[in-house]
């Protein structure tokens, strides 16, 4: 419609924002949502610069908030702790119980 003939409009912006989100959250910060017959989980595979000592991600699954702290702990082995309970490294189990969950990921 004149005078906007030939302009990409919001489709271009929305698509770019979606790809930027995936680049940052999935590829850099390393969080990928996986849902299957066993339930939902966040797969953890960060690819952050070695100089980063840590970072925090606030993630919401349904009505349930997760505060995820990523830390470099020297020579400590990689691990995932959810609400103080050690979980297998590499994934964060998700549930929609409405409670706030504290997660610690040692890189």
C-alpha positions, 0 to 999 in steps of 0.5 A: 500500500502506498507509500510503503510499497516494497517495504518488508514491514513487521515480517522481517523484524519479527523473523529476525527477532526470532532468529536472534533469540534462538542464537542467543538462548540456544547457541550461546547460553546453551538452553534448548527446550526438549519435550517428549514422552518422558516430560520436559527438560532444558538441555544445557550446552553453553558455548560462552567465552572462557572469560565469562565467570558466570551468568543468570537466566530467568526462565519460565515454564508455564507458570513456573519460574526457574532462576538458573545460575551458571558459574565457573568453579575452577576445576570442579566437574560440570554439574546441575543442581535443582533446588539443592538436589544434584541432577545428571549434568546436561539437563534441567527437568521442568515441571509446571508446579507454580513454585520458583526453582533455583538451579545452579549449573557448574560449567 
